[in-house]
């Protein structure tokens, strides 16, 4: 699976949009981009995934660049409860495992 | 609809002992994966079970073994515990749609194991 690069930490003010970047420059055409987050000492929580089109659900939006070499997870109105480590994962096919990096620690402040 | 559940939540063992951790998958899921998460690191894949067989395995020694039951629940066993086995052990379940279709893994809350 392709390797991903994320900033180690980011800050966001409560109520503002949080934009978390991820680089995956070696991504292949059949690889999906997945986002999970992990609130302190809990299990990772699935957020969203996509292949090449932008995706939106009740939690977040995923914007994938046209060349698919990078993506951005957008939390439109961050709250204190969104403080967590966010993992961007590139996954090649069904049954493939999730390879976690160190992720981005997002701190949402009042 | 209950999500993925794991037991126990916390466990303390001593070096050389054996431990069994348990996982019940989300309703409708038949595939269970186990991950180990050391402090400050991302989760690392241990193995995955489907149809009561180990389908994939990560880079973990044979001291780590597992089992899946006909009701899709699963156990993770670790023998001859080492201090370095102290970690959060995560179970994730997913449905099997067949090859070619993406399925999403959903995680349980984890079992925190401390080896003294």
Interface residues (C-beta under 8 A of the other chain):
Chain A: X32 X34 X36 X41 X42 X43 X44 X45 X46 X49 X87 X91 X93 X94 X95 X97 X98 X99 X100 X101 X102 X103
Chain B: X4 X33 X35 X41 X42 X43 X44 X45 X48 X55 X56 X58 X88 X90 X92 X97 X98 X99 X100 X101 X102 X103 X104 X105 X106 X107 X108 X109 X110 X112
